[in-house]
Amino acid sequence: MQEHRPTPDKEAIALLPEFERLGLDRIRLVCTGNEAQQAHDELITASAWGFDTESKPTFRVGEQSDGPHILQLATADGAWVFQLHDPECRAVAADLLARSGIVKAGFGLGDDRKRIVHKLGIEPQGILELNTIFRERGYRKDMGVKGAVAVMFQQRFIKSKKAATSNWANARLSPAQLVYAANDAYAAMRVWQALGITTH
């Protein structure tokens, strides 16, 4: 029988040293067709990306989100944050996500997948829910990025609540938003590497 491994709690994670996040020098904001094409050409050389999306929060009952408003893709070297209000950016983002043969690894991706299908009109290929891998390895609870970083690196992943609930539909994203968004995807990429999963 497979052993059950404990997921670290908040108190245990709080004692760990900080995970080194990407700084703005390794994060590229993609908001024009040209920038999107350049990002596309750099990204398709990788075999896997860390992947996440952000949508403007909804606060009213019954209010539907028209997100995602941004898409984050990361390699081990850096991250690209695509703003999806530009039609050319959206087209390139759709092409990247529909591309088979490249793993898109992340946490809690069910909602992201549904929104992508709705907004970009494509079925994303190669999506890898990292929580599933941890469950297969004996962790009962959903890990999420914080738990996974604690388990794999014995480090504490910092997430800003203020950035998480900020307006992702803004035409100008703040440095705090860029750092938050990029590092969600980057941490997923680093965890994917550390899990040693072979690409099929």
Phi, psi and chi 1 to 4 in degrees:
 res  aa     phi    psi   chi1   chi2   chi3   chi4
   1 MET       -  140.6 -156.0  171.2   96.5      -
   2 GLN   -71.8  136.4 -168.6 -175.9   39.7      -
   3 GLU   -73.8  149.6   60.3  170.3  -37.3      -
   4 HIS   -93.7  128.8  -74.8  -56.6      -      -
   5 ARG  -103.6  137.7  -58.5  177.9 -179.0 -170.5
   6 PRO   -74.8  143.8   25.3  -29.9      -      -
   7 THR   -89.3  130.1  -54.2      -      -      -
   8 PRO   -62.1  141.6   16.3  -24.6      -      -
   9 ASP   -89.5  173.3   59.2   25.6      -      -
  10 LYS   -56.1  -41.3  -85.8 -177.5 -169.3  165.3
  11 GLU   -63.5  -43.3  -70.7   70.8   25.2      -
  12 ALA   -66.6  -41.1      -      -      -      -
  13 ILE   -65.0  -36.7  -68.2  174.3      -      -
  14 ALA   -60.6  -23.5      -      -      -      -
  15 LEU   -86.4   -8.9  -59.0  172.3      -      -
  16 LEU   -81.8  155.3  -62.9  172.1      -      -
  17 PRO   -67.4  157.9   21.7  -29.6      -      -
  18 GLU   -74.1  138.3 -148.2  171.2  -66.1      -
  19 PHE   -71.3  134.8  175.1   80.1      -      -
  20 GLU   -79.3  111.2 -167.6  177.9  -30.2      -
  21 ARG   -87.8  164.4  -62.4 -174.8  -58.6  167.3
  22 LEU   -69.3  138.7  -68.2  176.7      -      -
  23 GLY   -91.6  172.9      -      -      -      -
  24 LEU   -59.9  -23.3  -71.9  167.1      -      -
  25 ASP   -68.7  -16.5   58.0  -36.5      -      -
  26 ARG  -115.4   16.0  -70.4  168.0   67.5 -166.6
  27 ILE  -119.4  126.8  -60.7  167.9      -      -
  28 ARG  -110.9  125.9  -97.2  156.1  -73.3  179.8
  29 LEU   -86.1  129.8  176.6   62.0      -      -
  30 VAL  -116.2  107.9 -178.7      -      -      -
  31 CYS  -135.1    8.9   49.5      -      -      -
  32 THR  -131.3  164.7   67.7      -      -      -
  33 GLY   -59.5  -41.7      -      -      -      -
  34 ASN   -63.6  -44.8  -77.2  -14.3      -      -
  35 GLU   -63.0  -37.5  -71.5  167.7  -10.7      -
  36 ALA   -65.3  -41.3      -      -      -      -
  37 GLN   -65.4  -40.2 -160.1   49.2   57.2      -
  38 GLN   -64.0  -43.6 -161.9  178.7  -21.1      -
  39 ALA   -61.8  -43.5      -      -      -      -
  40 HIS   -55.3  -48.5  172.5  -81.8      -      -
  41 ASP   -65.4  -33.0  -64.6  -14.0      -      -
  42 GLU   -77.0  -39.6  -69.7  174.4   57.9      -
  43 LEU   -70.9  -35.8  -80.7  158.8      -      -
  44 ILE   -71.9   -4.1   57.6  168.8      -      -
  45 THR   -82.6  -10.2   61.1      -      -      -
  46 ALA   -91.5  156.8      -      -      -      -
  47 SER   -93.5  -13.0   60.0      -      -      -
  48 ALA  -155.1  151.7      -      -      -      -
  49 TRP  -130.1  145.0  -53.1  -40.0      -      -
  50 GLY   -73.6  144.7      -      -      -      -
  51 PHE  -142.3  137.3  159.3   62.9      -      -
  52 ASP  -161.7  166.6 -161.9   15.0      -      -
  53 THR  -135.7  162.0   68.3      -      -      -
  54 GLU  -131.3  142.2  -56.9  -64.9  -19.7      -
  55 SER  -127.6  147.6  -61.0      -      -      -
  56 LYS   -57.5  131.0  176.0 -175.2  169.0 -176.2
  57 PRO   -64.5  149.2   -4.8   12.5      -      -
  58 THR  -108.7  135.7   52.7      -      -      -
  59 PHE  -114.5  -18.8  -63.0  109.6      -      -
  60 ARG   -95.9  144.9  -72.4 -166.1  -62.0  -82.3
  61 VAL   -61.2  132.6  176.4      -      -      -
  62 GLY    81.2   -4.2      -      -      -      -
  63 GLU   -73.5  128.1 -172.0 -176.2   -9.7      -
  64 GLN   -93.4  136.3  -69.8  -68.6  -46.6      -
  65 SER   -79.3  140.9  169.8      -      -      -
  66 ASP  -101.9   26.5   63.6  -16.3      -      -
  67 GLY   -79.2  179.5      -      -      -      -
  68 PRO   -75.3  151.1   26.6  -32.5      -      -
  69 HIS   -97.3  -26.5  -64.3   99.5      -      -
  70 ILE  -136.3  154.4   64.3  166.3      -      -
  71 LEU  -123.2  131.8  162.2   71.4      -      -
  72 GLN  -114.3  129.8  -53.1   98.2  -83.6      -
  73 LEU  -127.9  137.7  -63.4  172.8      -      -
  74 ALA  -136.3  145.3      -      -      -      -
  75 THR  -108.0 -175.3   64.9      -      -      -
  76 ALA   -69.4  -14.9      -      -      -      -
  77 ASP   -98.3  -24.6  -59.3  -43.9      -      -
  78 GLY  -178.6 -176.9      -      -      -      -
  79 ALA  -136.6  151.8      -      -      -      -
  80 TRP  -120.6  129.8  -70.4 -101.4      -      -
  81 VAL  -113.6  107.4  176.9      -      -      -
  82 PHE   -89.5  126.0  -71.0   77.6      -      -
  83 GLN   -89.5  126.0  -72.5 -169.7  -75.8      -
  84 LEU   -95.0    9.1  -60.5  178.1      -      -
  85 HIS   -78.7  -17.2   53.0   66.6      -      -
  86 ASP   -87.0  125.9  178.0  -88.2      -      -
  87 PRO   -59.0  -37.2  -16.0   23.2      -      -
  88 GLU   -69.3  -39.4  -70.9 -179.5   41.9      -
  89 CYS   -61.5  -42.8  -86.1      -      -      -
  90 ARG   -61.5  -41.9  -99.6 -155.3  -44.5  -83.0
  91 ALA   -63.9  -42.3      -      -      -      -
  92 VAL   -68.6  -41.3  172.3      -      -      -
  93 ALA   -60.0  -42.5      -      -      -      -
  94 ALA   -61.9  -42.9      -      -      -      -
  95 ASP   -61.7  -43.1  176.7   70.3      -      -
  96 LEU   -64.7  -44.1  -72.3  168.3      -      -
  97 LEU   -73.2  -26.5  -68.9  176.4      -      -
  98 ALA   -83.0   -6.4      -      -      -      -
  99 ARG   -75.3  124.0 -169.2  173.0  -82.9  -94.0
 100 SER   -86.4  164.0   55.9      -      -      -
 101 GLY    89.7   -4.4      -      -      -      -
 102 ILE  -123.6  124.0  -61.4  176.2      -      -
 103 VAL   -72.9  134.7  173.6      -      -      -
 104 LYS  -114.7  101.8  -69.3   96.0  176.3  164.2
 105 ALA  -102.8  134.8      -      -      -      -
 106 GLY  -166.3 -173.0      -      -      -      -
 107 PHE  -119.6  138.5  -67.6   93.8      -      -
 108 GLY    60.0   50.6      -      -      -      -
 109 LEU   -91.1   -3.7  -63.1  177.7      -      -
 110 GLY   -57.3  -46.3      -      -      -      -
 111 ASP   -68.1  -40.8 -158.6   37.0      -      -
 112 ASP   -58.6  -44.9  -61.4   69.2      -      -
 113 ARG   -60.4  -45.9 -164.0 -165.6   70.9   75.8
 114 LYS   -60.9  -44.0  -83.2 -171.3  -64.9 -143.0
 115 ARG   -67.6  -35.6  -72.5  179.9  176.7 -177.9
 116 ILE   -65.4  -44.8  -76.4  162.4      -      -
 117 VAL   -57.4  -44.3  170.7      -      -      -
 118 HIS   -68.2  -44.2 -177.2   69.8      -      -
 119 LYS   -84.5  -40.5  178.2  134.3 -178.1  179.1
 120 LEU  -100.9  -10.4  -59.4 -179.4      -      -
 121 GLY    69.9   22.7      -      -      -      -
 122 ILE  -130.1  157.9   52.4  104.1      -      -
 123 GLU   -96.3  111.8 -179.7   65.0   56.2      -
 124 PRO   -63.1  141.0   12.4  -17.7      -      -
 125 GLN  -106.8  150.0  -59.5  -62.5  -48.8      -
 126 GLY    72.8   21.8      -      -      -      -
 127 ILE   -71.4  130.0  -62.4  -71.5      -      -
 128 LEU  -123.1  111.2  177.8   66.0      -      -
 129 GLU   -80.5  109.3  173.2   56.0   70.4      -
 130 LEU   -66.5  -28.0  -69.1  170.3      -      -
 131 ASN   -57.3  -35.4  -80.0  -39.9      -      -
 132 THR   -63.1  -41.2  -53.2      -      -      -
 133 ILE   -63.6  -42.7  -52.1  -61.2      -      -
 134 PHE   -64.9  -38.4  -79.1  102.9      -      -
 135 ARG   -62.5  -41.5  -93.3 -158.8  -60.6  -81.0
 136 GLU   -61.8  -26.2  -74.9  168.0    2.4      -
 137 ARG   -95.5   10.5  -62.9 -168.9 -179.3 -171.5
 138 GLY   103.2    3.5      -      -      -      -
 139 TYR   -90.4  125.2  -65.7   92.2      -      -
 140 ARG   -80.5  -41.1  -94.9 -174.2  -72.1 -164.8
 141 LYS   -84.7  155.6  -79.8 -160.1  -35.8 -149.3
 142 ASP   -61.4  132.4  -89.5    2.5      -      -
 143 MET   -74.2  -53.9  -88.3  -70.9  176.4      -
 144 GLY    71.2  167.4      -      -      -      -
 145 VAL   -65.8  -36.8   66.6      -      -      -
 146 LYS   -64.9  -47.6  -75.6 -175.4  176.2  178.7
 147 GLY   -63.7  -40.9      -      -      -      -
 148 ALA   -65.1  -42.3      -      -      -      -
 149 VAL   -65.2  -37.5  165.5      -      -      -
 150 ALA   -64.3  -44.3      -      -      -      -
 151 VAL   -69.7  -45.7  164.3      -      -      -
 152 MET   -79.9  -33.2  -60.0  -51.3  -67.4      -
 153 PHE  -121.8   -2.9  -53.0  115.8      -      -
 154 GLN    52.4   45.2  -73.5   71.3   58.3      -
 155 GLN  -133.6  162.8  -70.0  175.5  -18.6      -
 156 ARG  -106.2  122.4  173.9  169.2   49.0  103.0
 157 PHE   -92.0  122.0 -175.8   70.7      -      -
 158 ILE   -87.9  127.8  -53.4  -71.9      -      -
 159 LYS  -127.4  130.0  -86.0  178.9   92.9  114.3
 160 SER   -87.9  119.8  153.8      -      -      -
 161 LYS   -62.1  -37.2 -100.0 -147.4  167.9   79.0
 162 LYS   -62.6  -44.6 -169.4  176.2  167.5 -160.9
 163 ALA   -66.6  -39.6      -      -      -      -
 164 ALA   -57.3  -39.4      -      -      -      -
 165 THR  -100.9   17.8   55.3      -      -      -
 166 SER   -81.6  174.5   59.7      -      -      -
 167 ASN   -85.1  102.3 -175.6   -2.8      -      -
 168 TRP   -77.8   -7.9  -64.9  102.6      -      -
 169 ALA   -88.3   -2.7      -      -      -      -
 170 ASN   -56.9  140.2  -84.7  -14.5      -      -
 171 ALA   -64.8  -34.3      -      -      -      -
 172 ARG  -113.1  115.7  -72.2  177.5   73.6   90.8
 173 LEU   -85.7  142.0  -63.6  175.7      -      -
 174 SER   -78.9  160.5   69.2      -      -      -
 175 PRO   -54.9  -38.5  -28.0   35.4      -      -
 176 ALA   -63.7  -39.3      -      -      -      -
 177 GLN   -64.7  -43.5  -75.8  179.2  -53.7      -
 178 LEU   -62.2  -44.8  -72.6  174.1      -      -
 179 VAL   -63.9  -43.7  166.6      -      -      -
 180 TYR   -60.9  -52.6  175.8   96.2      -      -
 181 ALA   -64.7  -47.3      -      -      -      -
 182 ALA   -62.1  -39.6      -      -      -      -
 183 ASN   -76.1  -24.0  -81.8  -70.8      -      -
 184 ASP   -59.8  -45.1  -97.0    0.3      -      -
 185 ALA   -72.0  -39.8      -      -      -      -
 186 TYR   -64.8  -43.5  173.5   66.0      -      -
 187 ALA   -63.2  -39.0      -      -      -      -
 188 ALA   -61.8  -40.1      -      -      -      -
 189 MET   -63.0  -45.8  177.2   63.9 -164.4      -
 190 ARG   -63.9  -39.1  -68.8  -78.0  -50.5  -79.7
 191 VAL   -66.1  -44.0  166.7      -      -      -
 192 TRP   -56.1  -45.7  176.8   81.6      -      -
 193 GLN   -60.7  -45.7  -75.5 -179.1  -48.1      -
 194 ALA   -66.8  -28.7      -      -      -      -
 195 LEU   -70.7  -18.4  -74.9  167.6      -      -
 196 GLY    67.9   34.2      -      -      -      -
 197 ILE   -79.5  130.1  -54.7  159.8      -      -
 198 THR   -80.6  140.8   51.9      -      -      -
 199 THR   -77.3  137.2   48.5      -      -      -
 200 HIS   -84.3      -  -59.2  -61.4      -      -
